[in-house]
Amino acid sequence: MLDESEIVQGRILWLPPKEELPEKAVRRAHGKGAVEEGIHNHPVVVISRPTHESSVVHFHIITSFQGKKLHEIYGKANEFHQSRRSWYLPISPTPPHPDANSKKSKKRFPNLELAGGAVLRWDSYVNLRDVYKIDWSLLRSYGNPDTPYSLDYRFERESMIRLLAKGKLLTTYEAGTQYQTATPGRIPKSPRSTASGTYRTDIHSPTKSDTPSIPSSPISVTLQRQQSDFLGPRPDTLVIIRRPPKAPPEGENPENGSGVIRYIVKYLLGWPWEVLKRVWARVWERGNPET
């Protein structure tokens, strides 16, 4: 079952087979026409979780072309094949786009990168032409059995920016304002309004630069309080035991402990010494009479 913290732009999830979903679970989020056949049972990339439909995500399909490369599917030089090739962007380590044969064209058809060195199971491409939507609770987490150590499949920030820009150029689709979730370990950048629960479109990545300072929002204060429950005693509850000083400090106050000790020595133990001195003086006088 998906955790809500996974439902962010750039996340790669899995669209189950059609027979495992309710009827018409997948619909078009942009444009007209029927849902294409064969899109089910594929990985997808989340491109939006709109504010006004927080239970829904918009997504692009990711395809491996059943092990074939893009130029093997649309390899002709005619206008139709050129147009179809423009719909797709490769995901590293997939070979570069067949039309990325110059410095300028490489910017038009960049290779998209996954964060943290994660890789998909097969060489794959994002289909930017079609934008679909579904209740996100019907999706599943994506996994690659060849890299079981990778649990976080998402596009890097820069790649996601390029993907959204390319999609807008191709289809005029814009992701718009995103729904905000307050989840541990992921604090939305540049909140628009903590009261409304929404923020401006952002690509979420766990970097230090994306993490606001602790007092910047009520959400972060709440997270700090939750995390502090696992960090042991607070500093102001610790008892620090210091070693006694080797020498008393200068200018001791007679009201403190050392002043009391001096009082006891001087006034309570000093009188026997005075008596002893007087007795000794008398003995001395008797033994040494004046002549």
N, C-alpha and C positions, 0 to 999 in steps of 0.2 A: 504494500500500500504506500502511495506517495506521501511524503511529508510536504507540508505547504511551503517550507523553505526552499524546496526544489523548483517551485513554480516562478521562475524569473526569466527574463530575456536572456537568450543565449544557451539555455539548458537544453540538452539532448535527452529526449524521452522516447518511449516506444508506443506506437499506435498498434493495438491488438488486431487480430484478424476480424473481419467484418462480422462473422457469425457470433463473435463473443461480445459484440456491442449492441446496444439498443438500436432500433430502426431509426435511420436518419440522425445518428449520433454525430456524424461529421457533416458539416455544411460549409458553404463558401462564406468567408468573412469579407471578401472583396471581389467585385466583379460578378458576372452572371454566368449561368450555365450549370450543368449537372456536375456532381462530384466525379472525378475521373476514376475509371476502373483500375484496380491494381495498386491503389495507394495504401491499402491496409497492410498490416504486418510489416511495417517499415519504421525505421527511426525517424523522428521529427525534431525540428529545432523550434523552440518557443520564441516568437518574435514580439508577442504582446500579451499582457494580461490587463485588459482595459479596466479603468476605474468603474465604469457603469455596468460592467459584467464581470465581477470579481471571481465568479465560479467558472469562467470561460477563458480559454487561451486561444490565441491565433498562432498558426504555425505553418512552416514550410516542410515539405517532404524531403527526406534524404534518400537517395537511391544509389545502388552500386551497379546498376544496369546488368545484374546477374554476372558480375565478373568482367564485363567488357568496359572498354574505355570510351570516353565521349566521342572521340574521332572515329571509333568503329561503329557507332550508332548513327552519327550525323557527320559523315566525313566528306561530303561533296562540297564543291565550291559554289553551288547555286544559292540563290537568295533564301530559299526555304530552309536549307540545312544551316546556313549562317545564322538565320533568325533563331532556329531551335538551339543552336550551340550557345547563343547569348543568354539563354534562360538559366544556365547552370554555372556554378562556381565550384571548383574542386576543393576538397578538404585534405590537407597534408596528412600523410605523405603521398597522396595521389599525384600522378604526374601533372605538370602545369596544363592549363587550358590550351587547347590546340590553336586558338587565335591569339595567345599571348606571346607573340613572336617579335615584339619590340618593347622598348622601355615604356612607351606611352600605352601600348595595349596591355602590358603587364599590370598597369594601374587599373585598367578597365576590367580585367579578368584576374584578380589576385587569387592566390591560394589561401584558403582560410585555415587558421591555426586553432587547435584545441589547447586549452589551458593545462598547465602542469604536465606536459608531455604525454597526455592521454592520446590514444589512437583508436579509431574504429576498426571493426573486424576486417572490413574489406575497403579497397579504394572506393571512395564515394563522392557524390556531388549533391549540393543543395539546389533544388528546383525553385527558383525565385518567381517563376511565372504564376504559380497558384498559391493563394492564401486561404487556408481553411481554419475552421474553429471547432472546438469540442469542449465539453465539460472536462476540466483537467483531472477530475477524480477518476475518469475512465482510462486515462493513460497509465503507463507503467514505467518504472525506472529502466534505463538502458544499461546493459552490461556487455562486456567483451570477455569471453572465457579465456582468450589468449593473453589478456592482461588483467588478471583478477585483482591486482593491487590497485587498479584505477577504479575509484568509486564515483568520481566527480567528472562527468562528461559535460563540458560546456565550452563555448568559444571564448577565446581571448577578447578583451575589450576592443582592441583595434580591429580585429576581424569582424566583430559584431557590428561595429560602426560602419564598416565597408559593406557588409551584407545588407544592412538596412538602407544605406544610401543607394546601393545598386538596385535593390528591390523597388525603392521609390521611383528611381529613374525609369525602370522597366514597366511598372504597373501603376504608378502614382499613389501606391498604398503608403500610409504613414501610421506608425504605431500609436502615436498620441500619448496621453497621460496614463501613467501606469498605477495599478493598485499597489498600495504599500502594506507590507506585513512586517510586524515587529517580531523578529525571530532571533534567538541567540546566535551570535556568530555572523550575522549579516545585518548591518545597519544601513538603511537607504541613504544615499548621498543627496545632499541639498534638498531637504524636505520642504515641500511647499506649505503644508499645513498639517500639524500633528493632530489637530482636532478633527479634520475631515477625513484623515486616513489616506491621503493621496499625495503623490509627488510627481515632479516633472520626469519625463522620459529619461531613464538612466540605464546604463549597462552595469550590472552588479558584478564586481569582482572583489575577493577578499584580500585587498591590499591595504597596506597601512595608509596610503594616500587617500583611500576611500572612506576611511574610518574617521568620523568627526571626533573632536575632543569630547571628553566625558560630559561637560556641562552644556553641550550644544543643543540638546533636545531632551524632553521628558522621557522619550523612549530609551535613550542611552543611560539616563539615570536609573531607570527601572532595571535595565540589564545589569548595571553595575551592582545594584542591590541584590539581584538574584545570584550573580556570580560570587559575591562576597560570602554567601552562605557556604561556599565550598573552599574558601581560602583560609580557614582557621580563624583564631581570635582577631579582632580588630586591633590596630596598634594602640589605641587609647585604653585597652583593657589589659595590656601586658604589664606585668610587674617586673621591673628591672632591678636586679640585686647588684650593687656595686661593692667593690672591695673598700675596706676602711682606709682612709688616707694615712700615709706614713708620718705626716706631721700635721698638727692642727692648723687650720687656716688663720691668716692674720686677722687681728681685731675681733676676737671671739666675743660674742654677746654673753654677758653674765647670766642671761636668762636661759642659755642653752645648757646641755648636759655637762660640758667641761667646767662652766662657771659654778654649777652646783657642787662638783667634786672639789674645786678649790675652796669653796665655802666650808665644806665638811672638814677638809684637812686643816684649814686655818683656825676655825672657831671651835670645833669639837675635839680635834686632836691636838690643837696647839697649847691648851692650858696645862696639860701634864708637863710639857717642856718648860713652861714658865715656872711652875712649882719646883721642878728639878733644878733650874738655874738658881732660884732663891735659896734652896737648901744648900746647894754647893757653895754659894757665896757665904752663908753663915759658917759653914764648916771651915772655910778658908780663913774667915776672920778670927775664929777661935784658935786655929793653928798658927796664926801669924798675928799676935797682939801687937798693937802699936807701941813703940818705945818712946 
